[in-house]
């Protein structure tokens, strides 16, 4: 339940300066210095992403900010970062990317945030396990392929905002407890301690899509997140409540090139978590925190462009798509089992990837149809809007790795003219059993996805975008730190099933 003291306090509004949404990203070190001077910055926060996908940071003082910082970098201990170095090779460097600078509104002291690249101090080369470097290499490979010069991504990240979360695991017990004033299960709760009486207006299971307040209690927090994103130079198109009860949300950023969008995803997650915390709540991008209702996905809209032209558009093609688009889809579908190791990378991801909900498990192409893994939106017939929406990923993914992997799969499809098969423009879940058996599906567990990645990764290895070391490290990390710990522990429902055997 929410802390009564915390709930009774009205949070200080997050102030976003008028016109800050017009913020233009700096392009040079001089621009960064001007940003520091113009905003009275006192601290500079350096950020980078570990292999699983969590933002890490440390802060420096203004005397440390110079041209040399951007050219030579600053040292840190790589052995303490998940998926990075061993203890005997721990020294690493961070080099800030001046184009990523933004003023962080969550700190009391005026702080400028900079996203950094990781560098090997001995070789003075980009670090092969740096997720941001892998995304950059994917963009370089795209340009060198001659197929296109830009891949645009537009992910739809869903997430929950809860009033509180408690969880624990010991040898003799294990539990989790989610609480939300929006939760359907709270229609009978006496909420007198939280302001008097039960105020009702709890969204029923699977009925949280688009109701106005008072059902939607999170409008102001979402708007606050949007203003933070716009203040960081990220264009936002729309935000709304999502399908699930208990506070599921979505904020849609306007599409951007692959690397830039992966950076934007990191800022999106950071802003969502900290805005929720300012209001005494907690945000999570865990795919499936609630049983019996919709989970959180990260549907990824993507398209290839060359010389300012969308290569996915053809006015005479199926759903206005070109052969290039369909071949790209063919690559996504062919390599989808291996892709899931990066796009649905947690054991919890596979609580979402089950038949019957909007999360697609069927590897098929379709227009408009949300039960297909590869959907072609039909909102507009303009050439600029034509794209494919790959619906299998979820927001627990490391965006740098997931976007890079999807691009590599799509390019493999284009290079080899992979046929995606006939479109399935019907509800695949309602197909007769004999037809349904002919539609391939995504793996049913993280272990299956990792095995698929072991068997199918040549498409990722082109131009060393994903090195063999990165793939092996990813697989080992997931098995040792995630699959085995979950596999070895009793599940609460097993007591319900087996205690009286």
N, C-alpha and C positions, 0 to 999 in steps of 0.2 A: 504494500500500500504506500501511497505518497507520504512523505514526512509531513505531518501537520504543520510544523513550524515553517518548513520550506514552502509548503503550498499556500500558507497564509501571507507570505511575503510577495509583493508584486515585484518582479524582476526589473532592474534598471533597463530601460529601452536601449537597444543597440543603436548607436547613432551612426548613420552613414551620411557623409557630407553631401549637401545638395550638388547634383551634377557629377557625383563620383562615379555613377554608372557609365559616364562618358570616358572613363579612364582608358588611356592609350598605353599599351605595354611599352616599356623602354626598349631601345634597340642597341644601346651601347653602354659602356661603363660610365660615360659622362652623363647619360640619361639617368642611371641609377644614382649617381652622386646628386644630381639635381632633385631627384625624388626624395632622397634623404634630407636634403636641405629644405625642400619645400614643405615637408610634413613634420619637420622637427624631430626626425628619427633619432633615437638614442641607442637602440639595440638592433643588430642584424641577425636574423635567424636563418641558419643554413639547413636545408631539408633534402633528404634522399630516401629512396625506397628499398627496403630489404627484399630478399627473394620471394617470400610469401606474399608481399604486397602491402606491408604496413609502413606508414611514414615514420622516419626517424629524424632527429634534429639535435643540433646544439647551437649556441648563440655566441656571437663575438661582439666586441665593442668597436666603436667607430674608428679608433686609431688603426685597427687591423684591416679596414676597408681601403683598398688601393687597387691600382691596375694590376699589381703583382698578384693579389688574391685571385683575380679572374684568370691570370695567365699561368700561375704556378700551382694554385690551390692551397689547401690547408689540411694538415694531417689529422687522422683519427684512427681508432683501434678497430680494424675490420674483423678481428676474431670474436668480438662481442656482438656481431650482427648476424642474424639468422641467415644461413645459406651462404655466408661469405667465407672468410679465410680461417685457416688453422692458427693456433697460438704462435707457432714458430714463423709465421709469415703475416703478422697482424697489421703492420704499418700500411695505411692506405691514404689516399688524398681525395679531397672534395674540391671540385672546380665549379663555382656558381655559374649559372646561365643567366646573363643579364636580362634576357627577354622574358624571364619568368617572375620578375620582381613584382610584389604587391604589398600594400600596407595591411598588416594583420590587425583586425579590429577587436580581437579577443583579449589582447594583453593590456595590462594597465599602463605599462611604459610604452611609448611610441616605438613600434617594432616593424621593421621591413623584413619580409620573408623572401628567400631566394631558393629555387629548386636547383639542385646540384647534380653534376655527373661524377661518377666514381672513377678514379684513375689509379693505376698501378704505379707506385713511386719508383720502382726499379726500371721497368720498361718505359715509363712515361707514356703509356698507352691506355686507352679506355679499358676498364675492367670488364672482362668477359661475362661476369655474373651480374653486372649492373643491369637491372630490368630496363632502365631508360636507354641504355646503350643498345640493347637488343631491339627496342622499338625504333631507334634511329637507324640501325642497320637494315631493318625491314623497309624503311622508306628509301634508303639508298639502293637496296636491291630492286625495288619497284622502278626507280628512275633508270637504273642500268638495264632493266629488262626490255625497255623500249615499248612495253605495253601501255603504260600510262606514266604520268609524272606526279599524280597526287591521288591518295586514297583518303576519302572523307569518312569519318565515323560520327555517328550520332547515337550514343547509348542512352537507353531509358533506365536509369537506376531507380529501383523501388527500395524502400526502407521503412522500418517501423520506428515510431517514437512511443516509448512506454513511460509510465509514471515511475516504475521501478523494476528492477530485475535482481533476483537472488539466485545463486547457484553454488553448488559445492559437491565435492567428491572425496570420500575417504574410503579406507578399506572396508568399513562397516556400513557406509551409507552413501547415497547419491541422490541429488534432487536439483530441480530448477523451479522457480516460481516467478511468473510474469504477472505484473499488475498494470492495469490501464483503466482509467475512468470511462474510456470509450468501449471497453470490452463488453460483449453481449452477456457474458457470464455474471456481470455486476448489476443486472436489473433488479435483483433482490437484495442488494447490499444496503445496509443502513449507513448512509454517508453523512450522518450528523456531525461526525468529528471533522468533516471536510467542508463545512459550510451550511449544513442543515438539510436533512432529508435526502432521498434519492431523486436526483433531477431527471432521471430517465434519459431519453434520447441516446440510447446505446445502439450503434449500428449492428444490425443482425449479421450473422455469419454470411459472408459473400454478398453483402449489401452495402458495402462502404464506398462504392464508386459514385462520386460526384454529389452526395447530399450536402446542402448548405448547412451552416451553423443553425442550431446548436448541436446537430449530429457531428459535424466536423468541428472539432475543438482546436485544430492545429493550424488553421489558416494563417494566423499572425506569425507563428514560428516559421512556417514555410516561406512567407513573404520576407521575413528577416534573413533567412538563408539566401533567398534570391538576391536581395540587395547586397549581401556580402559577396556573392559570386560576381555580380555586375561590377562591384567595386574593385574586383580583382581582374577585370577585363574580360569576363566570360559572359557571352550573350546567352540569355535565358529566354525561352519561348513561352513556357506554360508551367504551372504547378497545380496539383490537385490532390485530393484524398484518393486512395486506391481502394481496391475491392475488399480487402480483409477487414474484419473488425479489429479493435484494439490499436488503431492508429497507424495504418499503412499509408505511405505517401509516395508521391513521385514528383520530381522536378526535372524538366526536360531542357537540356542545354542545346543551343543551335550547333549543328554539325561543324566540325573542324578537322584539319589534317590529323593523321593518326597520332603522332607524338604530342602535338599540342592538346589533343583531346584526352590522351592518357594523363597529362599534367592536370587538365581540368577536372578529371575524375578524382584525383587525389585532393584537390582543393574542395570539391563538392563534398566528399566524405568528411573532411576536416571541418568544414563550415557547418554541416548538418549535426555532427556530434557536439560541437561546442555551442551552437545556438540552442540545442536541446538542453544542454547542461546549464546554460544561463537561466533557463526556465524551470530548473529543478527536475528535469526529465532526462531520458537517456535514449539515444538513437542507436540502432543496430542495422548493419547490412548483412547479418546472418540470414541465409536464404529461407530457412523454415523454422522460425521460433514458435509458431502457433500450430497445434494439431487441429486438423479438421477445417482449415480455411486456407485461402490462397497464400502462396509463398511469394517471396520477392525475387524478381528476375532482373536481368539486364539485357533487354532486347537490343541488339546492335544493328542499327541501320548503317549501311556501307555502300560506297559507290567509287568507281574509278573514273578519273578525269585526265584529259590530255589536251594541252594548249587551250584550256578554258572550256573544253567541251565534255559533257557527260557521256562516257562510253557505254553506259547502261541503257540509253534511250534509243528506241527504234519505233517510229509511229506505226509500222506495219507488223511488229512482232507481238508475240503473246504478252498480254498485259502491258503493252508498249515497251517491252524489253528487247534488247539486242542479243545477238549470239554471244557477245562477250559477257553480258550479264548472266546468261544461262550457263555458260561454261564456268563462270566464277561460282555460281550456285552449285554446279556439279562438283567442283573442288571442295566446297564446304561440306556437302553431303557425303562425298566419298571419304573424307578424312575426319568426319565428325566424331567417331569414337575416340580417336587420338586427341582431337581438339578439346574434348571434354576434360582431359587431364589439366588443361590450363583455363578453360572457360567455365567449368563447374568443378572447382578444385578442392572441395571439402567433402567429408563424409556426409555432412548435413545437406549438401547440394542434391543428393539423390533421394532425400525425403521430399524434394520438390519435383524431381523428374519422374513423375508417375502419371499414368493415364487418368483422365477424368477432370483435370483442372486445366487452366489455360497454358500451363507449362507444356510445351510440345515434346513428346518423346519420339515422334514419328518423323523419319528422315525423308521428307518429301517436299516438293515445291508447290506453291499455290498462290493465287492472287486473293487478297483480302482475308483468307482463311487463317484464323489464329490457332488452329490445331495442327498446322504444318510447321516444321522446323524452319523452313525458308519461306517467308511470306513476302509478297510484292505489294506494298501499300498502293491503294487506288484512290487516294484522296484528291489527286490532281493529275491532269494529263500533260503538264508542262515537262519539257525535257530536263530542266534543272532538278525536278523533284524525284526522278526515277531512281530507285535504289532497291536493295534487298534488305530485309529485316531478318537477321538470324536470331531466333528466339530461345535457343538453348542456354546461353550463358546466364550467370547470375552475379550479383554484386560482390560476392566473396572473392572474385577473381582479381588477380594482379592485372590491372588494365594494360600495362605496357606489354606483358607477355601474351595476354589473351588477344589483344588487337593485332599484335605482330603475327601470332599463330594463324588467326583467321585470314589475314592478308596473304600469308604464304600459301595457305590451302587454296584460297581463291585464285591466286596467280598460277598455281599448279594446274588448276582446272582450266584456266585460259590457255596456258602453254600446251596442254595435252588435249584440249577440246573435249573435256569430260562432259558427257550427256547427263543432265540431272534426272532424266526420266520424264514420263508424262506427268503433267500437273494433276494434282488431286484437289479439285475445287468442290470439296464436300467435307462434312464433318468426319474426319478420319476415325474418331472414336465410335461413330455409329455404323462403320462398315460391317458387313457380314463377316463372320469369323474367317471364312475361306479367303476373302479379300484382304482382311487385316493382317493375316499371316504373311502376306507377300510384301508388306511395307516394313523395311528395316527400322530398327529403333536405336536410340542412344544406349550406352551401357547402363546397367542397373546399379552400379556401385563405383566408388572411386577406384577400387582395386581393379575392376574391369577396364576402366579408362586408362589406368597406368599401364596395364598389359597391352592395350591397344597402342599406346604411345611407344612402348618398347618395340612393337612389331611394325609400326608405321611412323617413321619420323624423317625419312629422306627428304620429304618436301620442306621440312623445317631447316634442314642442314645446308640448303643451297646458299652459296656465298658465305657460309659460316654464320648466318643470321642467328641460329641457335647452335651453339657449339655442342659437341658430344658431351663435354663436361657439364654444361648447363642442364642438358636433358637428364643425364645420369644423376646429378645432384638433386634435381627436382624430384625425380622418382624415389630416390633414397630418402629424402627428407619427408616426403608425404607418407611413405610406409613406416618409417621409424617413429616419427613424431605425431602422426595423426591416425593412420589406419590401425597400427598395433595397439596404441593406448585405448582406442574405442573398442577394438575387438576383444581385449583382455578383461574388460570391466562388465559386471552384470548390468543389465538394463532394467529400469524399474518395472517395465511391463512384463518382463520374464517372471517376476514374482507373482503377478496376476495369472500368468499362464501355467506356471510349473510348481509353485510352492507346495501345493497339496498333492503332488504326484506320489 
